[in-house]
Amino acid sequence: MSTARIIELTEYIPKKIEREEITPAIEEALWRNYKNQVKVEPPSFQTGGKWKLTSQGWVGHIPLTPEFHLALLPKVQLKNLFGMLEYAYQLKSFRFLQGLINCQSLEEFYSQLAYLLARRILDRGRKGFYRAYVPKTGQLAYVRGRLNMRQAIQKPWDVKLRCHYEEHSGDIEDNQILAWTLFIIGRSGLCSERVSPIVRQGYHTLQGFVTVQPKSAKDCVGRLYNRLNEDYRPLHALCRFFLESSGASHERGDRTMLPFLVDMAKLYELFVAEWLQENPPQGFFFKPQHPVEIDHNRHFRIDLVLCDAATGEARAVLDTKYKAPDRAADTDIYQMISYANVTRCYEAFLIYPTPLKELLDVRIRDIRIRSLTFSLDDELDQAGQVFLQDLLVLS
């Protein structure tokens, strides 16, 4: 890390790089693996003979080669980025990020968050990891659980009995998620010299009894908890963040370092939805990711639906757009018309992090579509209250 050349790119702000700095290997890695994260324009008379790189709404760290890395920086203040993560990954109530607000970079934040996860895993290990009964099938010298009678009758000479039984084991998905996440963190190359040994210690503690196998962020969502594993809930929430930001699976392979990438559009969507669910206006509630089925082959999810608390009736449909165009795109307007029609709402709102230069306020038959701002420039809770005031006035 210390000897690598690190190029910093801020969201949507182009940066020119000298022609000789982008080798064919770097060019291929950018084109093959990161075309969605970084727009690359080759040297030409339009770029002054230099490479032109533009971050496309992602933040994090990309190790293209051991000697050349990209640091993708957010437009928002780091403290607000951390605040968005707290809400988006439902960490606020666990007070995980207290003390991390003073981190000076995303890499430092990643390292500190990895330390918190590894320490909590080790603390749980000292108390004993959660175990559950796992179904097993095996050839045993004695009857255990349920005997496979058909095999016993067909092969009476076989002294081994095929039994179906349950074993009280710690090699369960709850712990496999922790082990895989620490494995991914260990390969990120972003942990400090102080943190790396703690991450390794946590990983090796789990590795002793857990099958280390790939897990995804989806495995961390919708899990069932009880009084014996309730403290796994925040651990899995942290694991979800690390797994979602660890890069696509094709990046893993045999590479010694993995990218750390946060999709700001997705983070903004998650943040706005979680904030509004925690702070609903009186007399209303929000439905996030509301599923709508058009027919057997067509369905979609609406980011947010504002509903009347007394009747459950949908009052408005809302969709988040993490971009700052001068005006709303026609495709986004058509999308909101579809949402409004299918939910039988007459009010639709597009939510942006900054005000549009041309504020949107159009009426298509009975449907009115407008733009609103949930700002990321100010203190987030204050910005949320301003957003709610504007929403209730308009809806």
N, C-alpha and C positions, 0 to 999 in steps of 0.2 A: 504493500500500500504506500509506504513512504517514498519509494523510488519511482512510483508510477506518475506519469503526466496526467493530471486531472483537468479536464475542460469543463467549465461550469456553463450550463445553459439554463436560462430562466424561461418559464412557460411562454411560448408564442413570441419570444423575442429572438430574432435571428442573430446568429453569431458567425463571423467569418474566420476560417482557419487556413493557415498557410498551406499551399498545395502539397509540400513535402511531408507534412505532419500526418496526413491520412494515407497510410500505406494500402496496398491492395488487400491485405488481410483484414484491416480495419474496415475498409469499404465493404467487403463481402459480408463481414459480421453484422454491420449496420443494415445492409440491404436484406440479408437472409433472416435475421432474428428480430430486428427492432424498427422495421419500416413504419409500424403503427405508432411508435413512441417518438421517433425522431425523423423529421423530414430532411432529406439530404439533397442538396443541389450541387452538382459537380462544378469545378472551375470553368468559367466562361468569361466572355467580355462583360456579361451582365453582372457577374459577381467580382469583377476586378481580378480575375485569375485565381481566386481563392475558393475553397470549399465553403458552403453556406449551410449551417446546421440550425434547425429550429425544433425545439421541444414541443410536442403536440399534446399538452395537457396531462403529462405524467410527471411525477417527481420521484426521486430516488437515486440509485447508483448503478451504473452499468460498467462492468469490467470487460471491455472489448478484447484486450490482450493484457498480459501481465504488466506491460509498460504504458498502456493507454486506457484511461477510464473517462467516463462521462458522469458528471454530477448534475442531475436534473433538479433545479431549484424551483420552489413554488412562488407564485406571485403573492400569495397571502403571507402574513407574518407567521413565523414558526409557532408562536403561542396559539394563534387561531387554528393552525393546522393540527396542533396537538389537541385542542379543544374539539375539533371536528372528529378526530379519532376517538376521543372519549365517548362521544355520543354515538357515533356510527357503530362502534363495536361494543356498546353497552358496558363501558368500563367506568363510567362516572361514579356510580354508586359504590364501586370498590376502591375508589380513590387511588388507583394505580399510578396515575400520572402526576400526583403531587410530588414536587421536587424535581420533575423532569422539565418543567417550564423554562428553566434557565439554560437548557441545552443550546449550544450555539450552532449546531448543524444537524441535519437528518441522520448522518452517520453516528453522531454522538447519541442522539435519541434512540436509534436502533440498538446500539450497544447497551445503553442503560435499561431499555425495556427487556432486552434479552437477559440481562442480569436479574431483573425482577422475576421473570418467568423461571429461570433456572433455580434461583434461591427458593422460590415457593415450591417448586417440584422437590427440591432436596428436603425442605421442611416437611412436606407431606411424606416423603420417604422415611424420615425418622419416626413418624407416627405409624407408618405402614401404609402402603399403597392399597387402593380399593381393589377388592377381589370379588368375583362373582362365579356362579356355577356355569360351566361351559360344557355343552354336550360333546361326548367323545365316543369313538368306536374303536375297539381293539381286540386282539387275540390274547386272552388271559389264561393263566393256569387255574383260575378259580372263577366262580360266578360273581360278577359285580354288576349291579343294576339289572338290566333286562337282557336275558339270554336270547340269542338268535337260534330258536328251536329248529327251524328248517335246516340250517347248516349242521346243527348237532346231529340231526337224524340222518341227513344225507352222508355225513362223514363221521361215523361213530368212532373210527380209529384215530381221529385227530384229537390229541390230548389238550390242545389249546382251544379254548371256548371263545367264540366271537360274541362280545357283550357290548351293549349300548348303555352308557352310564354318564353321569355328570361329575365333573371334577372342579373343585374350588380352586380357581386360578386367577393370577394377576395378569395373565397374558390375554387381556381383553382390549376392546377398541378404546376405552377410556384412557388406558395407559399407552397404547400404541400411537395415539395421536400425539401425546407428549413426547414420546421417543422420536418420532419422525420429525416433529417440529424442531427439536434440539439438534437433530442431524442436519437439517436444512440450515439452521442458524450457524452451526459450526462451519459450514461450507461457504457462508456468505463472504467471509474475509473482512467483515465490517466491525467485528467485536474487538475491543481494546485488549491490551495485554493483561489488564486486570480482570476482564470479564471472560475471556476465552477459557481459562482453566475451570471456572465455575460451570460454564456451559458443558465442557467435556465431562466434568464430574457428574453432572445431572444425567447426561446421556449414558455414560457407562453404568450408572446405578440402575437405570431402566433396562439397559441392554442385557443385564444379567438374567432377566426373567421374561422379557417382552420380545416378541417377534417384531423386528424392525422392518416395516413394509410401507410403501407409499400411501399417504393419506392426503386428502384434499380439504380445502376450506369448507366444502359442503358437509364433510363428515363432522364438523364442529358445530353445526347448526341443528336445532330441533332435537337435541339429545334429552334423555330423561334423567332426572336427578332425584335422589332421595336423601334421607338424613345422613347416610353413610358416605355419599359422594357429592354433597352439595357444594363443597369447596372446590370441586373440579370445574364448576360453572365459569368463574373468571379465568381459570387456566385455559379452558377451551376457547374462551373469547379472545384471549391473547394469541393462542395458536392460530385461530382463524385469521387474525391480522397478518401474522408472519407467513402463513401458507398462501394467502391471497397476494402478498407482495413479493413472493420469492421467484416470480418469473414463471413462464410456461414450462410444462413438463419436458418439452424437447430441449430445454436449456440445460437440463441436469447432466445426463450422460456421465462422462468421466471428468468433467471440468472441476478444477480445484476451487473456483470461485463462482458464486451464483449472483445474478442481478437482484437488486432490491428495488421494486417498482410499485408505486401507488397510483392507481388510476383516479385522477382528481374528479372526473365526471361521476364515477361510481361513488366515490367518497362523499361528494357533495349531495348526491341523491340519498345516500344512507343517512348522512348527518341531518338533512332537512326533515326527513321522515321521522327519525328518532326524536329530534328536538320537538317537533309538533305533537308527537304522541305523548311526550312527557309534559307538554305545556298546552293542552287543548283549551280553546276559549270556552267560557261558560255556556252550557247548553248545546255543545257540539262535541264530536269526536272525529278522529281521522282514521281511515282505513288505508294502510300502506299496501302497495303491490296488489291491488284489487284485481282478481282474475275475471276475465270476460271471455266467454266462448261464443264465437260467431256461428260456427258449425263444427262438425267433427274434425275438420282439417285446419281450421283457423281459430286461433285464440291469442290473446295478448293480456298484458298486465298494465293497469293504470298506476302511475307512481303514487298518487294520493287521491282519495275521495273524502271531501268534507261532508259529514252526515249530521243530521239533526238528532240530538241525544234522546229526545222524547219519542220520535216516530221511527228513527233509523233511516229516514228518507235521505237520499243523496241530494246535497244542495249545490255542490260544485266539484268539478274535476280539476286536478292540478298536476303539472308535469314540470320537473326540474331540468334546466338546460345550463350546463356548466360551460358557458361561452359568453363572449361579449361582442355580439354583432351590432352594427348600427341599427338594424331592424330585424324583426322576427322573420324567420324563413317561411316561405309559403307551405313547405312540407310540414312544418311544425303546426301551422294553423289548421291544415287539413286533418292532421292527427288529432287535434283537440276537438274538431267537429265530430269526428268518429267517436271519440270518448264520450262527448256530451250526448250524442244520439243514443248510444247503447245503454247509457245510465239514465237517460231521460232527464238530464240536467239542462239548465238554460245558462249556467255560468261556467266558464272555463278560464283557467289562468296558466300562463307560462311563467315559471319562476327563474330569474337570472341572478347571478351574484353581483352584478352591477347594472344600473339603469340603462335601458336602451336609449340611444340618441333619438330614435323615433319611437315614442311610447306606443304600444299596441292597444288599440281599442276599436274593435270592429264587430259588427253584428251581421251574422249570416242567418237570415230568417229569424227564428226565435232565439238563436244561440248568440251570446255575447262573449267574445274572447278578448282578454286583456293581459297585459304584462305586469308582473310584480317583482320586487327585489327583496331577496334575503341576503343582505350584504355580508361579506367576509372581511370587510375593511375595519369594522368597529368591533367592540366587545360583543361576543356572539349572542349572549342572552339578551342584551339590549337590542341588538339587530333583530332578534326573533320577535321581541315584543312589538317593535315598529312594524314588522311584517304582518303580525296578527291584526294590529289596528287597521292597517291598510286593507287587509283581506276582508275584515268584518264590515268595513265601511262600503266596500265595493260589492260584496256578495249579498 
